[in-house]
Amino acid sequence: MDSLERADLSLTFMGPDAAHPERLTRGLKAGEVRLLSRGADGDGALALTPADAQEAREVGAALAKLARELKATSVQVTATDHAAALAAAILAAAWQDRRYKGSGEENAAQLQVGGLDAAASAHVRGVSAGVTFARELVSAPANHLNPATLAKEAQTLGAHGLSVEVWDGGAIEARGMGLLAAVAAGSATGPRLIRLTLSARGEVQRVIALVGKGITFDTGGYSLKNPQGMYGMKNDMGGAGAVLGAMRALAELKADVPEGTEVRAYVAAAENMVGPHAMRPGDVYRAANGKTVEVTNTDAEGRLVLADALAVACDEGATELVDLATLTGVKVAALGNDVAALFSSDAALAARLKAGAQAAGELLWELPLHQPYLKAFQKNTVADLKNSDMQPAGGSIKAALFLQQFVTRPWAHLDIAGNAAKEDVATGWGVGTLVEYVLAR
């Protein structure tokens, strides 16, 4: 909200000359929000003035938690130099998916944050809309969201000015996308390639392709996951969710996209299931760029669908590509759930993504594309490549090297395994990074 007549909860910041009693502020830490007063006209809370954007995000998350505990439906925050980061954090922390609960939806809350001008407010709203869209997609159970229904959700973005095209199994096979078709062969739903375009203002000078892994559920196929590993695999389309969420946000912020920049999204959607037509270990399939791949592990399916989508994006004229995928479990072992892994064939592109992540408050760490590791995917196979050497050591690097074989332009890969959902709650990770990267001039 741009203004509120009355707030259930108001947050003020304590500066060096604050007159609050010491007994109420003793031990107050950066990023902490403390409840000071309760009354019929609303409750009051206090925090230290954020020193940087990260502290503002911590304050925002803490304030959202307090508002939920107090059941406050309107929240007001006094001005701060980091108002945009604080507002975005409040909106993110306040989100809950109640679509599948018997009690239904909660009442919408109202938020007013001082220090936001019209442009900053529009930016926060746009990115928040994209993050929410991504979280709703990733949070949806697999019996509600499959490749066909994911495509229908993507088509709703046409109302926001995006061009949306969906290829079904026949079109995918006709285009030669044998890897995407193979991954989906065990599912009754079949594959979809979802293609969205945000047209450029003026003559097209740059075409950014955002490519998302859209495995709406991953059983592992015949290389079956164990029960513990299979639960939560509705989140295996976190990359697709981030890409679609970013397009939702960019549609709202189209006026801020640099002139001459066209943005395209490619989502390779499939269910990795077991069935009479499912791919088997040892099967060989041909990708959209003509390379052949021997499937040694049907649970290494994400790289297969991404490979076809990347090849098609390059063939259609992308000048730079970024893919996002919940790709490898060993990425979580290396970097945990807070930090995503970045691989890139182009130093300038990597630098722009790092800057975008920093602006969005998301964490990236670049890992090397160590080319000798690719040999593990090239030896002892009847095809051009294997999709796995069945060895976890260096697995994230080897997966990135596999993807690199299907790109011909500057490219970056973000492995967001562990980032897309924390404690079974979808995060929308990656939307902010992609939006800031695209909008940077």
C-alpha positions in Angstrom: 0.0 0.0 0.0 1.1 3.6 -0.6 -0.5 4.7 2.6 -2.5 3.3 5.5 -5.0 5.1 7.7 -4.4 2.7 10.6 -2.0 -0.1 11.2 -2.4 -3.1 13.4 1.4 -3.2 13.8 3.9 -0.3 13.4 7.7 -0.7 13.3 10.0 2.2 14.1 13.8 2.2 14.1 16.0 3.2 17.0 18.7 5.6 16.1 21.6 6.9 18.3 19.4 9.6 19.8 16.3 7.4 20.5 14.4 8.2 23.7 13.2 4.6 24.4 13.7 3.4 27.9 16.9 1.4 28.2 15.0 -1.5 29.9 13.0 -2.0 26.7 16.0 -1.8 24.3 18.7 -3.6 26.3 20.4 -6.2 24.2 18.5 -5.4 21.0 20.5 -6.9 18.2 20.8 -6.1 14.5 18.0 -7.8 12.5 15.9 -8.3 15.6 12.4 -6.9 16.0 11.1 -6.4 19.5 7.4 -5.8 20.5 7.2 -2.7 22.6 3.6 -2.0 23.2 0.1 -3.3 22.6 -3.1 -1.2 22.4 -6.5 -0.7 20.9 -5.1 1.6 18.3 -2.4 -0.9 17.3 0.8 -2.5 18.5 4.2 -1.0 18.3 7.6 -2.7 17.6 11.2 -1.5 17.5 14.3 -2.5 15.6 17.8 -1.1 15.1 18.2 1.0 11.9 19.5 -1.5 9.3 23.1 -0.8 8.4 22.8 -2.6 5.0 20.3 -4.4 2.8 21.0 -7.8 4.4 20.1 -6.4 7.9 17.0 -4.9 6.4 16.0 -8.4 5.0 16.5 -9.9 8.4 14.3 -7.2 10.0 11.7 -7.8 7.3 11.6 -11.5 8.0 11.4 -11.0 11.8 8.6 -8.4 11.4 6.5 -10.8 9.2 6.9 -13.5 11.8 5.8 -11.1 14.6 2.8 -9.9 12.5 1.7 -13.5 12.0 1.9 -14.2 15.7 -0.1 -11.1 16.5 -2.5 -11.8 13.6 -1.9 -8.3 12.3 -3.5 -7.7 8.9 -2.0 -4.2 8.4 1.7 -3.4 9.0 3.4 0.0 8.7 7.2 0.6 8.7 8.9 3.9 9.1 11.4 5.0 6.4 14.9 3.5 6.1 17.6 3.7 3.4 17.0 0.0 2.7 13.3 0.1 2.4 13.1 -2.0 -0.8 15.0 -4.9 0.6 13.0 -4.7 3.8 9.6 -4.6 2.0 10.6 -7.6 -0.3 11.6 -9.6 2.7 8.4 -8.9 4.5 6.3 -10.0 1.5 8.4 -13.2 1.1 8.3 -14.2 4.7 4.6 -13.5 5.0 3.7 -15.9 2.1 1.9 -19.1 3.0 0.4 -21.7 0.7 -3.1 -22.4 2.1 -4.7 -23.6 -1.2 -4.8 -27.2 0.0 -5.9 -26.5 3.6 -9.5 -27.0 4.8 -9.5 -23.5 6.4 -9.0 -21.9 3.0 -7.2 -18.7 2.2 -6.1 -16.2 4.9 -7.2 -12.6 4.6 -4.9 -10.5 2.5 -2.6 -8.3 4.6 -1.7 -4.6 3.9 1.8 -3.3 4.1 3.1 0.3 3.9 6.9 0.9 4.0 8.2 4.4 4.2 11.1 5.5 2.0 9.9 3.8 -1.2 9.4 6.1 -4.2 7.0 5.0 -7.0 9.7 3.3 -9.0 11.0 1.3 -6.1 7.5 0.3 -5.0 6.7 -0.9 -8.5 9.9 -2.9 -8.6 9.2 -4.6 -5.3 5.6 -5.4 -6.3 6.7 -6.8 -9.7 9.4 -9.1 -8.2 7.1 -10.2 -5.4 4.5 -11.2 -7.9 7.0 -13.3 -9.7 8.3 -14.9 -6.6 4.8 -15.7 -5.5 4.0 -17.3 -8.9 7.1 -19.4 -8.7 6.4 -20.5 -5.1 2.8 -21.5 -6.0 4.1 -23.6 -8.9 6.8 -25.3 -6.9 4.5 -25.9 -3.9 1.8 -27.5 -5.9 1.5 -31.3 -5.4 2.3 -33.4 -8.4 -1.3 -34.7 -8.7 -2.3 -31.0 -9.3 0.7 -29.9 -11.4 2.0 -32.1 -14.2 3.5 -31.0 -17.5 0.1 -30.3 -19.1 -1.2 -28.2 -16.1 2.2 -26.4 -15.8 1.7 -25.4 -19.4 -1.7 -24.1 -18.6 -0.3 -22.0 -15.8 2.3 -20.6 -18.1 -0.4 -19.7 -20.6 -2.0 -17.4 -18.0 1.0 -15.2 -18.4 -0.3 -14.2 -21.8 -2.7 -11.8 -19.9 0.4 -9.9 -18.8 1.7 -9.3 -22.3 3.9 -12.3 -22.8 3.7 -14.5 -25.9 3.2 -18.1 -24.9 3.7 -21.2 -27.1 3.4 -24.8 -26.0 4.8 -27.8 -27.8 3.3 -31.2 -27.1 4.8 -34.6 -27.6 4.3 -34.7 -31.4 5.9 -31.3 -31.9 8.8 -32.2 -29.6 9.6 -35.4 -31.5 9.2 -33.5 -34.8 11.8 -31.0 -33.6 14.2 -33.9 -32.8 14.2 -33.4 -29.0 14.7 -37.1 -28.3 16.1 -36.5 -24.8 13.0 -34.7 -23.5 10.7 -37.2 -25.2 12.7 -40.1 -23.6 12.4 -38.7 -20.1 8.7 -38.3 -20.4 8.1 -41.7 -22.1 7.1 -43.4 -18.8 4.4 -40.8 -18.0 0.8 -40.8 -19.3 0.9 -37.0 -19.5 3.8 -36.8 -22.0 6.3 -33.9 -22.3 5.8 -30.2 -23.0 8.1 -27.5 -24.1 6.8 -24.2 -22.9 8.2 -21.2 -24.7 7.5 -17.6 -23.6 8.7 -14.3 -25.2 8.9 -10.8 -23.8 9.3 -8.7 -26.9 12.0 -6.0 -27.1 11.3 -2.3 -27.1 12.8 -1.2 -30.4 15.0 -3.2 -32.7 16.2 -6.5 -31.2 19.9 -6.3 -30.3 20.2 -9.0 -27.6 18.2 -12.1 -27.0 18.4 -13.6 -23.5 17.2 -17.2 -23.1 16.2 -18.3 -19.6 15.9 -22.1 -19.5 14.3 -24.1 -16.7 14.2 -27.7 -15.7 10.5 -28.7 -15.3 10.5 -32.2 -13.9 7.1 -32.0 -12.2 7.8 -35.2 -10.3 10.9 -37.4 -10.3 10.7 -41.0 -9.2 14.1 -41.7 -10.6 12.6 -43.9 -13.3 14.0 -47.4 -13.4 17.0 -46.1 -11.4 14.4 -45.8 -8.7 14.9 -43.4 -5.7 14.4 -44.7 -2.2 11.3 -43.5 -0.3 13.1 -40.8 1.6 14.7 -39.5 -1.6 11.5 -39.5 -3.5 9.4 -37.5 -1.1 9.6 -33.8 -2.0 10.3 -34.5 -5.7 7.4 -32.3 -6.7 10.0 -29.6 -6.1 12.2 -30.9 -9.0 10.7 -28.2 -11.2 12.2 -25.4 -9.1 14.2 -24.2 -12.1 11.1 -24.0 -14.2 9.3 -22.1 -11.4 12.1 -19.6 -11.1 12.1 -19.0 -14.9 8.3 -18.6 -15.1 8.3 -16.4 -12.0 11.0 -14.2 -13.5 9.0 -13.8 -16.7 6.0 -12.9 -14.6 8.0 -10.2 -12.9 9.6 -8.9 -16.1 6.2 -8.5 -17.7 5.3 -6.1 -14.9 8.6 -4.3 -15.2 8.8 -4.3 -19.0 9.5 -0.5 -19.1 12.7 -1.1 -17.2 14.1 -3.8 -19.5 16.9 -2.3 -21.5 15.9 -1.2 -25.0 16.6 -3.8 -27.6 16.6 -6.7 -25.2 14.2 -9.6 -25.9 13.8 -12.2 -23.2 12.7 -15.7 -24.0 11.9 -18.6 -21.6 12.2 -22.3 -22.4 10.7 -24.7 -19.9 11.3 -28.4 -20.6 8.5 -30.2 -18.7 8.2 -33.9 -18.0 7.4 -36.5 -15.3 10.1 -39.1 -14.8 8.0 -42.1 -14.2 8.2 -45.9 -14.5 6.0 -47.5 -17.2 6.0 -49.8 -20.3 7.5 -47.1 -22.5 9.9 -45.6 -19.9 13.6 -45.2 -20.8 16.0 -47.9 -19.5 19.6 -47.9 -18.5 21.6 -48.6 -21.6 19.1 -46.9 -24.0 20.5 -44.4 -26.5 18.7 -41.3 -27.7 19.5 -38.4 -30.1 19.3 -34.8 -28.9 18.0 -31.8 -30.8 21.6 -30.8 -31.8 22.3 -34.3 -33.2 24.4 -35.6 -30.4 23.6 -39.1 -29.0 23.4 -39.9 -25.3 23.5 -43.3 -23.6 21.3 -43.3 -20.5 23.3 -45.0 -17.8 21.2 -43.6 -15.0 17.5 -42.7 -15.5 17.7 -40.6 -12.3 20.0 -38.2 -14.1 17.1 -37.0 -16.2 17.3 -33.2 -15.6 20.4 -32.7 -17.7 18.7 -34.6 -20.5 15.6 -32.3 -20.7 17.8 -29.2 -20.3 20.2 -30.3 -23.0 17.4 -30.3 -25.6 15.9 -27.0 -24.4 19.4 -25.4 -24.5 20.0 -26.7 -28.1 16.7 -25.3 -29.3 17.3 -21.9 -27.6 20.7 -21.6 -29.3 19.2 -22.7 -32.7 16.5 -20.1 -32.4 19.1 -17.3 -32.0 19.7 -16.7 -28.3 22.7 -14.5 -27.8 23.2 -15.6 -24.2 21.6 -18.3 -22.1 21.1 -19.0 -18.4 19.6 -22.2 -17.2 18.3 -23.0 -13.7 17.8 -26.5 -12.3 17.6 -28.5 -9.1 20.2 -30.7 -10.8 22.5 -32.5 -8.4 22.4 -33.7 -4.8 26.1 -33.3 -4.4 25.7 -29.5 -4.9 23.8 -29.5 -1.6 26.7 -31.4 0.0 29.2 -28.9 -1.3 27.3 -25.6 -0.8 24.2 -26.3 1.4 20.8 -24.9 0.8 21.6 -21.2 1.0 24.2 -20.9 -1.8 23.6 -21.9 -5.4 26.3 -23.1 -7.7 27.2 -21.1 -10.7 29.0 -22.4 -13.8 29.7 -20.3 -16.9 31.5 -20.4 -20.2 31.7 -16.6 -20.2 33.3 -14.4 -17.5 31.3 -11.3 -18.3 28.0 -13.2 -18.1 29.0 -14.8 -14.8 29.9 -11.3 -13.4 26.4 -10.0 -14.4 24.7 -12.9 -12.7 26.8 -12.4 -9.5 25.8 -8.7 -9.5 22.2 -9.6 -10.0 22.3 -12.1 -7.2 23.9 -9.6 -4.8 21.2 -7.0 -5.6 18.5 -9.6 -5.0 20.0 -10.9 -1.7 20.6 -14.4 -3.2 23.9 -16.2 -2.8 26.0 -17.7 -5.6 29.4 -19.4 -5.7 31.2 -20.1 -8.9 32.6 -23.5 -9.5 34.9 -24.5 -12.4 34.1 -26.1 -15.7 37.1 -28.5 -15.3 37.2 -30.0 -18.8 39.1 -33.2 -18.0 36.1 -34.4 -16.0 34.1 -34.6 -19.2 36.1 -37.7 -20.2 34.2 -39.7 -17.7 31.1 -39.2 -19.8 32.8 -40.0 -23.1 34.5 -43.3 -22.5 33.0 -46.8 -22.4 29.9 -45.8 -24.3 28.4 -46.6 -27.7 27.1 -43.0 -27.9 28.7 -39.5 -28.0 28.1 -39.1 -24.3 26.8 -40.9 -21.2 24.4 -39.0 -19.0 26.3 -40.2 -15.8 29.4 -42.1 -14.8 27.6 -43.2 -11.6 30.3 -41.6 -9.5 29.3 -38.7 -7.1 32.7 -37.1 -7.0 32.7 -33.9 -8.9 29.1 -34.7 -9.9 27.9 -31.1 -10.2 30.8 -30.1 -12.4 30.3 -33.1 -14.6 26.6 -32.3 -15.0 27.5 -28.8 -16.0 30.0 -30.0 -18.5 27.4 -32.3 -20.0 25.1 -29.3 -20.5 27.9 -27.3 -22.1 27.9 -29.8 -25.0 24.6 -28.4 -26.1 25.3 -24.7 -26.2 27.0 -22.6 -28.8 26.6 -19.1 -27.2 27.7 -17.5 -23.9 26.0 -19.6 -21.2 25.6 -20.0 -17.5 24.2 -22.8 -15.4 22.7 -22.3 -11.9 22.4 -25.5 -9.9 19.7 -24.7 -7.3 19.3 -28.1 -5.7 18.4 -27.3 -2.1 17.6 -23.7 -2.8 14.2 -24.1 -4.4 12.6 -25.4 -1.2 13.6 -25.1 2.5 12.0 -27.2 5.1 9.4 -28.3 2.5 8.5 -24.6 1.8 9.0 -23.3 -1.7 11.3 -20.3 -1.8 11.1 -18.8 -5.3 14.9 -18.8 -5.3 16.3 -17.4 -8.5 13.5 -15.1 -9.5 15.2 -12.1 -8.0 18.6 -12.9 -9.5 17.2 -13.4 -13.0 15.2 -10.2 -12.8 18.1 -8.1 -11.6 20.4 -9.6 -14.2 18.0 -8.9 -17.1 17.3 -5.3 -15.9 20.9 -4.3 -15.4 22.2 -1.9 -17.9 
